[in-house]
Amino acid sequence: MSRKSLFVSLVLMLAISGAAAARPFDRLWVFGDSTVDSGWYRKAPYSGVAKYDAYIEHPSYGVGRPTSSPGLMSVEVLGAALSLGAGPQNRGGTNYATGGARDRKANNAASGGFPNAVPTESQIDHYLAHHDPRRSALYLVSSGGNDVAFAVNNTGSIDPDTYLRNAANSLARKLRELAGNHRRGARYIIVAGLPQSFGPATTRQYRSFYNTTLQARLTALGVPYVWADVDALRSLIESFQGHPPSPFNITHYTNANPACPTPPPNPNPQLSIVTDWAYVCSQSPHAATNPANSEASEFADDNHWATGAQSVLGSYFYCLASHVWTNLNWPTSNAALPFDCSKFPIIQ
């Protein structure tokens, strides 16, 4: 090899190693429910609910994410900003999240929800069975919303406080297991909170109780986590409603005017999709419903965020991590980030 060739090779090697060093994490692992599900049900056995799977099981339909597809979920936005992937684990990615998942309980006919949802703790167990937690990886957990919904819908048959306390404490113990010890285990964990300021009074009460319980238990167990205040973020997004312009380019607020219209009713009422229809929404002409104003909308359906809000949330996750873990090798600039960190005064 000539001196010139050797010099060029060395320059390339240094450039490659420099690019790697500029990345703060080498993997992004995700666990939770539909708030971070990047397409788990696109692979058989799908969701287990025929009226959804009639669309999801056809890859050409472009559905299967709980957002206004083909827009990205927040964790995919975060992954892109970190030069990492966040695709569903059952398709070779690093995202174990499945829509409808509760913290530790499996769904059934009595509980409702997608029967094929994998509980968040089981997702972590599956990860731990095949991987050693890495101190060089970022972990993001977003769960508990379906436990609150179950508690709200079953107040006559369970004690909601006991149920939610057990769910939150159990998840905290599982995250303690993920964190391992001081020498090995996950070191960088983001835990997303529930939007406790929104929804009916009972839902707000239970979300607040769940958030408080989970944070207290995580702290007591010494889990190295940072709390993602999704409640404060949603309040910030909606604070510009009626007071434009929004720094996040959101002009369609709340789930009263979602990006994805409600699918047309089926002659058989049992086959009509009347909730969570973002799973069957995309720009494909074969989808059950087609989105409009995706980039400018907060909600895709009655529960899930549209492309615009997902971009805000993904940026917030990135900015929160870079604000808390300043010791890591964060890029000096990141063109892949949809929104600059200065737009999030809630973490400044």
QUIVEN-V104708 format. One record per pair of residues at least 24 apart in sequence whose C-alpha atoms are under 7 Angstrom apart, sorted by the first residue. I is the first residue (numbers start at 0). J is the second residue. D is the distance in whole Angstrom. If there is no record, write none. Layout:
# QUIVEN-V104708
I;J;D, I;J;D
This chain:
# QUIVEN-V104708
20;328;7, 21;328;5, 21;329;6, 21;330;6, 22;81;7, 22;328;6, 22;329;6, 22;330;7, 23;327;5, 23;328;5, 23;329;6, 24;135;5, 24;136;5, 24;137;6, 25;135;6, 25;136;5, 26;83;6, 26;136;5, 26;137;6, 27;78;7, 27;83;7, 27;85;7, 27;93;7, 27;136;6, 27;137;5, 27;138;6, 28;93;5, 28;94;6, 28;137;6, 28;138;5, 28;139;6, 29;93;7, 29;94;5, 29;95;6, 29;96;6, 29;138;6, 29;139;5, 29;140;6, 30;94;6, 30;95;5, 30;96;5, 30;119;6, 30;122;6, 30;123;7, 30;139;6, 30;140;5, 30;141;7, 31;96;4, 31;97;6, 31;100;7, 31;119;5, 31;140;6, 31;141;5, 31;142;5, 32;96;5, 32;97;5, 32;98;5, 32;99;6, 32;100;5, 32;141;6, 32;142;6, 33;65;6, 33;96;7, 33;97;6, 33;98;4, 33;99;6, 34;141;7, 34;303;7, 35;72;7, 35;73;7, 35;74;6, 35;96;6, 35;141;7, 36;64;7, 36;96;5, 36;97;5, 36;98;6, 37;64;6, 37;72;6, 37;86;6, 37;87;6, 38;63;5, 38;64;5, 38;87;6, 39;87;5, 39;89;7, 39;97;6, 46;113;6, 46;114;7, 46;115;5, 46;116;7, 47;113;6, 47;114;6, 47;115;6, 48;113;6, 50;270;5, 50;272;7, 51;279;7, 54;279;6, 54;286;7, 55;279;7, 60;283;6, 60;285;5, 60;286;6, 61;281;6, 61;283;6, 62;278;6, 62;279;5, 62;280;6, 62;281;6, 62;286;7, 63;278;5, 63;279;6, 64;278;5, 65;277;5, 65;278;5, 65;303;6, 66;277;5, 66;278;7, 66;299;5, 66;303;6, 66;304;6, 66;305;5, 66;306;6, 67;258;7, 67;259;7, 67;277;6, 67;280;6, 67;281;6, 67;290;6, 67;293;6, 67;299;6, 67;305;5, 67;306;6, 68;280;6, 68;281;5, 68;282;7, 69;281;6, 70;306;5, 71;306;6, 72;309;6, 73;309;5, 73;310;6, 73;312;6, 73;313;4, 74;313;6, 76;310;6, 76;313;5, 77;313;5, 77;314;6, 77;316;7, 77;317;6, 79;335;7, 80;333;7, 80;335;5, 80;336;5, 95;122;6, 99;145;6, 100;145;7, 101;142;7, 101;143;6, 101;145;5, 101;146;5, 102;142;6, 102;143;6, 102;146;7, 102;166;6, 102;170;6, 103;166;7, 110;149;7, 120;170;6, 120;173;6, 132;177;7, 132;184;5, 132;185;5, 133;184;6, 133;185;5, 134;183;7, 134;184;6, 134;185;5, 134;186;5, 136;187;7, 137;187;5, 137;188;6, 138;187;6, 138;188;5, 138;189;6, 139;188;6, 139;189;5, 139;190;6, 140;189;6, 140;190;5, 140;191;6, 141;190;6, 141;191;5, 144;193;7, 147;202;7, 147;205;6, 147;206;6, 151;202;7, 163;209;6, 164;209;7, 164;212;6, 167;209;6, 167;212;6, 167;213;5, 168;213;6, 168;216;6, 171;213;6, 171;216;6, 171;217;5, 174;222;7, 175;220;7, 175;222;5, 178;222;6, 186;223;6, 187;223;7, 187;224;6, 188;223;7, 188;224;5, 188;225;6, 189;224;6, 189;225;5, 189;226;6, 189;227;6, 190;224;7, 190;225;6, 190;226;5, 190;227;6, 191;226;6, 191;227;5, 191;228;7, 191;229;6, 192;226;7, 192;227;6, 192;228;6, 192;229;6, 193;229;6, 193;230;6, 194;229;6, 194;230;4, 195;230;6, 196;230;6, 247;311;7, 248;295;6, 249;295;4, 249;296;6, 249;297;7, 249;307;7, 250;295;5, 250;296;6, 251;295;6, 251;296;5, 251;297;6, 252;296;6, 252;297;5, 252;298;7, 253;297;6, 253;298;6, 254;298;5, 254;300;6, 254;301;5, 254;302;7, 257;296;7, 257;298;5, 257;299;5, 257;300;5, 258;290;5, 258;291;5, 258;292;6, 258;293;5, 258;296;6, 258;298;6, 258;299;5, 258;300;7, 258;305;7, 259;288;6, 259;289;6, 259;290;4, 259;291;7, 259;299;5, 259;300;6, 260;288;6, 260;290;7, 262;287;6, 262;288;5, 274;301;6, 275;300;6, 275;301;6, 275;302;6, 276;300;6, 310;337;6, 311;338;7, 314;338;6, 315;343;7, 319;346;6
